[in-house]
Amino acid sequence: MMKKFKVIIKGPKVIDVGYRPFLAVNAMKIGIKSLYAYNVSEKGEMVIVLVGDEERRAREYIDFIHSNFAEHAEVTSVEEMPFEGEIMEASEFYKSLQFEQITKAVPYIIDISKDQKKMLEKQDIMIEKQDIMIEKQDIMIEKQDIMIGKQDTTIGILREVKKDTSAIREDISALRKDTSESLYERYEELRREIAEIKATLSEIKAKVA
């Protein structure tokens, strides 16, 4: 025979802590046939639970409610009493609760989506800045390559100048050598001519005497 009960859960924090999903999951485990739970926030916070099933199963579930509370809930009392009204099937309650939870989640999902969009926009800005920095680095590297190229060109020119200078030095040395030899030959030639003139003058003096 079906028995119906009304259970009132009171406490400073029994709403927005997942109490009704907690009750629904455990009702499924026990196999409760009729179930409905709703929140009341007048004169403090309350969760009202309507249970309908054969007495043994209904009692098992109500005993569970008395001794087990949802995580993060603050419960001060659990009261039970007979109930005479209609109670929806547990399967229908599960569906309505699921739909309600989804409806509540939609605004949070939208907010999360907006936050993610903002984060992606910030990431895009950061990536653009990184690209600009990389481009600047590439330009600096190109300038360094140009400077290195100019340095290489300068070094090449200096080496050529050094070669030309060495060649000039060799030419000057050769010229000095040639000039010295030419002057020496000219000196010898003049010395011989002077000697011949002296000899001729001596002969003339001898004849006159």
C-alpha positions as CSV (number, residue, x, y, z in Angstrom):
1,M,0.0,0.0,0.0
2,M,1.3,3.5,-0.9
3,K,2.3,5.8,1.9
4,K,2.9,9.5,1.4
5,F,5.1,11.8,3.5
6,K,6.1,15.4,3.6
7,V,9.6,16.1,4.8
8,I,10.8,19.6,5.7
9,I,14.6,20.3,5.7
10,K,15.5,23.6,7.5
11,G,18.8,25.4,7.9
12,P,20.7,28.6,7.3
13,K,22.1,27.1,4.0
14,V,20.0,24.5,2.3
15,I,19.3,26.4,-1.0
16,D,21.8,26.7,-3.9
17,V,23.9,23.9,-2.5
18,G,22.6,21.1,-4.8
19,Y,20.2,19.7,-2.2
20,R,17.5,18.6,-4.6
21,P,19.8,16.9,-7.1
22,F,21.3,15.1,-4.0
23,L,17.8,14.0,-3.0
24,A,17.0,12.9,-6.5
25,V,20.1,10.8,-7.0
26,N,19.6,8.9,-3.8
27,A,15.8,8.4,-4.5
28,M,16.9,6.7,-7.8
29,K,19.2,4.4,-5.9
30,I,16.4,3.3,-3.5
31,G,13.8,3.2,-6.3
32,I,11.3,5.7,-5.0
33,K,8.1,5.8,-7.2
34,S,6.7,9.2,-6.5
35,L,8.9,12.2,-5.6
36,Y,8.9,16.0,-5.7
37,A,11.2,18.5,-4.0
38,Y,11.1,22.3,-4.0
39,N,12.8,25.3,-2.3
40,V,11.1,27.8,0.1
41,S,12.9,30.9,1.2
42,E,10.3,32.5,3.4
43,K,11.3,32.8,7.1
44,G,14.7,31.2,6.4
45,E,15.7,28.5,3.9
46,M,13.8,25.2,3.5
47,V,13.6,22.3,1.2
48,I,10.2,20.6,1.0
49,V,10.3,16.9,-0.1
50,L,7.1,14.9,-1.0
51,V,7.6,11.1,-1.0
52,G,5.2,8.4,-2.1
53,D,5.9,4.6,-2.1
54,E,5.2,1.5,-0.2
55,E,5.9,2.0,3.5
56,R,9.1,0.1,3.7
57,R,10.8,1.8,0.7
58,A,9.4,5.2,1.8
59,R,10.7,4.7,5.3
60,E,14.1,3.8,4.0
61,Y,14.3,6.9,2.0
62,I,13.0,9.2,4.8
63,D,15.6,7.7,7.2
64,F,18.3,8.5,4.7
65,I,17.1,12.1,4.5
66,H,17.3,12.3,8.3
67,S,20.9,11.1,8.5
68,N,22.5,12.4,5.3
69,F,22.8,16.0,4.1
70,A,24.0,17.6,0.9
71,E,27.6,18.7,0.8
72,H,28.1,22.3,1.8
73,A,24.6,22.4,3.3
74,E,23.9,23.7,6.8
75,V,20.9,21.8,8.3
76,T,19.4,22.5,11.7
77,S,16.3,20.3,11.5
78,V,14.5,17.6,9.5
79,E,10.7,17.2,10.1
80,E,8.4,14.6,8.6
81,M,4.6,14.3,8.5
82,P,1.9,12.4,6.6
83,F,0.8,13.9,3.3
84,E,-2.6,13.4,1.5
85,G,-2.1,15.3,-1.8
86,E,-0.9,14.2,-5.2
87,I,2.8,13.5,-5.9
88,M,4.3,13.3,-9.4
89,E,6.1,10.3,-10.5
90,A,9.8,10.3,-9.6
91,S,10.8,10.0,-13.3
92,E,8.9,13.2,-14.2
93,F,10.6,15.0,-11.3
94,Y,14.0,13.9,-12.5
95,K,13.2,15.3,-15.9
96,S,11.9,18.6,-14.6
97,L,14.8,19.0,-12.2
98,Q,17.3,18.3,-15.1
99,F,15.5,20.9,-17.3
100,E,15.6,23.4,-14.4
101,Q,19.3,22.9,-13.8
102,I,20.0,23.4,-17.5
103,T,18.0,26.6,-17.5
104,K,20.0,27.9,-14.5
105,A,23.2,26.9,-16.2
106,V,22.6,28.8,-19.5
107,P,23.5,32.3,-18.1
108,Y,26.7,31.0,-16.6
109,I,27.6,29.3,-19.9
110,I,27.0,32.6,-21.7
111,D,29.1,34.4,-19.2
112,I,31.9,31.8,-19.6
113,S,31.6,32.1,-23.4
114,K,32.0,35.9,-23.1
115,D,35.0,35.5,-20.8
116,Q,36.6,33.0,-23.2
117,K,36.0,35.4,-26.1
118,K,37.7,38.2,-24.2
119,M,40.6,35.9,-23.3
120,L,40.9,34.9,-27.0
121,E,40.9,38.5,-28.1
122,K,43.6,39.3,-25.5
123,Q,45.6,36.3,-26.8
124,D,45.2,37.5,-30.4
125,I,46.5,40.9,-29.3
126,M,49.5,39.3,-27.5
127,I,50.2,37.1,-30.6
128,E,50.1,40.2,-32.8
129,K,52.5,42.0,-30.4
130,Q,54.8,38.9,-30.5
131,D,54.6,38.9,-34.3
132,I,55.7,42.6,-34.3
133,M,58.5,41.8,-32.0
134,I,59.6,38.9,-34.2
135,E,59.5,41.2,-37.2
136,K,61.6,43.8,-35.4
137,Q,64.1,41.1,-34.5
138,D,64.2,40.0,-38.1
139,I,64.9,43.6,-39.2
140,M,67.7,43.9,-36.6
141,I,69.2,40.6,-37.8
142,E,69.0,41.8,-41.4
143,K,70.8,45.1,-40.3
144,Q,73.4,43.1,-38.5
145,D,73.9,40.9,-41.6
146,I,74.3,44.1,-43.7
147,M,76.8,45.5,-41.1
148,I,78.7,42.2,-41.2
149,G,78.6,42.3,-45.0
150,K,80.0,45.9,-44.9
151,Q,82.7,44.9,-42.4
152,D,83.6,42.0,-44.7
153,T,83.8,44.4,-47.7
154,T,85.9,46.8,-45.6
155,I,88.2,44.0,-44.6
156,G,88.5,43.0,-48.2
157,I,89.4,46.5,-49.3
158,L,91.9,46.8,-46.5
159,R,93.5,43.6,-47.6
160,E,93.7,44.8,-51.2
161,V,95.2,48.1,-50.0
162,K,97.7,46.2,-48.0
163,K,98.6,44.2,-51.1
164,D,98.9,47.3,-53.2
165,T,101.0,49.0,-50.5
166,S,103.3,46.0,-50.4
167,A,103.7,46.1,-54.2
168,I,104.5,49.8,-54.0
169,R,107.1,49.2,-51.4
170,E,108.6,46.5,-53.6
171,D,108.6,48.9,-56.6
172,I,110.3,51.6,-54.5
173,S,112.9,49.2,-53.3
174,A,113.6,48.0,-56.8
175,L,113.7,51.6,-58.0
176,R,116.1,52.5,-55.2
177,K,118.3,49.6,-56.2
178,D,118.2,50.5,-59.9
179,T,118.9,54.2,-59.0
180,S,121.9,53.2,-56.8
181,E,123.3,51.0,-59.5
182,S,122.8,53.7,-62.2
183,L,124.5,56.3,-60.0
184,Y,127.4,54.0,-59.3
185,E,127.9,53.3,-63.0
186,R,127.8,57.0,-63.7
187,Y,130.3,57.7,-61.0
188,E,132.7,55.1,-62.3
189,E,132.4,56.6,-65.8
190,L,133.1,60.1,-64.6
191,R,136.0,58.8,-62.5
192,R,137.5,57.2,-65.6
193,E,137.1,60.3,-67.7
194,I,138.7,62.5,-65.0
195,A,141.6,60.0,-64.8
196,E,142.0,60.2,-68.6
197,I,142.0,64.1,-68.5
198,K,144.6,64.0,-65.7
199,A,146.8,61.7,-67.8
200,T,146.5,64.0,-70.8
201,L,147.4,67.1,-68.8
202,S,150.5,65.3,-67.4
203,E,151.7,64.5,-70.9
204,I,151.2,68.1,-72.1
205,K,153.2,69.4,-69.1
206,A,156.0,67.0,-69.9
207,K,156.3,68.1,-73.5
208,V,156.3,71.7,-72.6
209,A,159.0,71.3,-70.0
